[in-house]
Amino acid sequence: MAKPGLDGHDRGAKVIARAMRDAGMEVIYTGIRQTPQMIVRAAAQEDVDVLGLSILSGAHLEILPEIMRLLREQGMEDVLVVVGGIIPQVDRQPLMDLGIAAVFGPGAPTGSIIEFIQNAIRKGASP
């Protein structure tokens, strides 16, 4: 779980991180004000299956494509990337076209987010 860019509001990210832990997932929270390079480096070092990003700053169309590019450069195309935050509906499909699996807006139930991740991981682990 990471907060890219200059956004310093991380309450939502912490709520989701707690819900994921409560669901039995191992969660590493990198904290606020992370660069794309810092996020991808941490994801590679920790050998993550899922990368959760929380972005409220409005810089999603600049930051998220860079994170996806860096993941591809590192050969990490198999990492499930999910994003939450203030992302206008019109920007969601372009982000998903980059390979982001899901975009969750404000008020998305934590249970729905957990269920989406669990189902996606199960499907990815199937033969």
FENHULIN-V209812 format. One record per backbone hydrogen bond with DSSP energy under -1.0 kcal/mol. CO is the residue of the C=O (numbers start at 1). NH is the residue of the N-H. If there is no record, write none. Layout:
BEGIN
{{CO;NH} {CO;NH}}
END
This chain:
BEGIN
{{1;30} {2;54} {3;34} {10;14} {11;15} {12;16} {13;17} {14;18} {15;19} {16;20} {17;21} {18;22} {19;23} {20;25} {21;24} {31;3} {34;5} {35;39} {36;40} {37;41} {38;42} {39;43} {40;44} {41;45} {42;46} {43;48} {49;80} {51;82} {52;2} {53;84} {59;62} {59;63} {60;64} {63;67} {64;68} {65;69} {66;70} {67;71} {68;72} {69;73} {70;74} {71;76} {72;75} {76;79} {80;51} {81;101} {82;53} {83;104} {84;55} {85;87} {88;91} {89;92} {91;95} {92;96} {93;97} {95;100} {96;99} {102;83} {104;85} {105;108} {109;113} {110;114} {111;115} {112;116} {113;117} {114;118} {115;119} {116;120} {117;121} {118;122} {119;123} {120;124} {121;125}}
END
